[in-house]
Amino acid sequence: MTRILMILTSCDRMGEDGAPTGFYWEEMAVPYWAFRDAGYKVDLASPLGGQPPADPSSDEDPSARAEAVTRFMQDKQAMQALNATAAVSKVDASHYDAVFLPGGHGTMWDLRQTPAVAKAVATVHENGGVVGAVCHGPAGLIEAKRSDGTPLIKGRRVNGFTNSEERAAGLSDVVPYLLEDALREQGAEFESGVEDFCGFAVRDDRIVTGQNPDSSAGVAEHMLSALRDMDRAAA
């Protein structure tokens, strides 16, 4: 069975004394069910292991929850898995066909800063697997390297939460770095949608990235297409 590793943030604060943060529910749940409904097994991990924090801003109005989020919260096995994620340093990424990194501002404080995340991403890609991330999740791609030591995303078309969106969120002076700038500094060819906060996803071969929460479904679709291409190539 095709296996997908999903790595969520363990960070629950923006800085030492900042506002609460964590992973973004929609960015996790929408791809999770897209993968599961396609017949794939999804395992959850995080830098620290255990229960990752959810960004409260991603579930401010329960009546407006995305269907996938409600489905996840009502699924006993899914919630048990979320409450007991594996520490990514303990995960053998060579067993996975894809890795996916949801966003949420918490990722800005720990995905890039955790070497095991970069190692997992690089291992999956070097083994011919698919790498995907959405919104702030591409923070976990920044330090990933190819076998020759060059940045994984160098020369690749990617996107993520833009500088403009960060300014609009009022957090450009709060985050430790601007994601768009950091991706460009690694040599990535950054692409973005024509409007802030509208869905936009980019696939460059086996690397898939999305710009914001509304991009979650698009990223999942591109990743599933890439996985199907892998299956056809192996047949």
Phi, psi and omega in degrees: 000136176297134182240137179238130177262125178250123183250118180254158178290152172254358186275127182249004180221146175274092185084182185295322184235027186273186180291156178295145179211197182152206177276159181262122188308308184298322183290338175270310190287321182298308177294324180306309182287329175299317180291313181298316182292339176276359177096011182264151176272135181239124175251142183254138178219168177203162181305319183260348186077176181077207184273115178283149180282143174263138177292118182300334180290346180272000178213046183288328183235095182306332180289345181252014181299142172297147181305320181296325179292314178301316179300318181295313183296334182267357180264113186300315182293321179296316180293325176296319178295320180294324182282353182220052180295152176281147171291128187299332178293341180263359184265134175270097185294344180292348179274000187247148179266344180203156174227138181228136182239105174291164179263213195109141186299338179304329182301334183290343181256352181218336183292313179293327187277357182252106183305328182295332177292311179300320180295317180296315179300312181296320181297313179300314182292316181296333179274008176092012181270180184258137178244128179223152179200153181223146176061250177271355179302327178300352173305328180284355178265343191300317184266359179291138183237150171284173182297337179271004176092355179279154179302138180304322186267003179299126179076005182256146178282119180220168169210185183174189180300124188276163174302320180297318179292323178295321177295318180296329178282352180074024186237011182294337177261003181256317181295150183292341176196164176268125186300314180303314180299316182295322178294317178297322181296337177273004177091011179286150174267096187282128177238148179216162178290167183285340180231146175294146173063019172255148183300133179202125180226147183234132171244125172239093183058252183256019175240124184234131179222149179231156194274326189198180182306321181292353180267357188300314181295320179297319178297314180300317180297316178296320180294319178296321177296319179294322178294321177295322177297322177298316181297318180294322180293329181277343184289000000 
